[in-house]
């Protein structure tokens, strides 16, 4: 079974490999799908769509434990 950090690392690799399909929220630094209008975590509407930023953020988030609350945490 994969650990939580391995799962995050695998997700980060998949995002980095397809960075053009994602963008980074400028409010909370979450990575969201390119078609997202409002960030589901902080409700910001400002995003950085550059692939370099997405790849850098994916690597950063994949290398550490989650420390933000997401909508799935509230269920």
HELIX and SHEET records of a PDB file:
HELIX    1   1 UNK A    4  UNK A   17  1                                  14    
HELIX    2   2 UNK A   19  UNK A   21  5                                   3    
HELIX    3   3 UNK A   51  UNK A   62  1                                  12    
HELIX    4   4 UNK A   71  UNK A   74  5                                   4    
SHEET    1   A 3 UNK A  31  UNK A  33  0                                        
SHEET    2   A 3 UNK A  22  UNK A  25 -1                                        
SHEET    3   A 3 UNK A  47  UNK A  48 -1                                        
END                                                                             
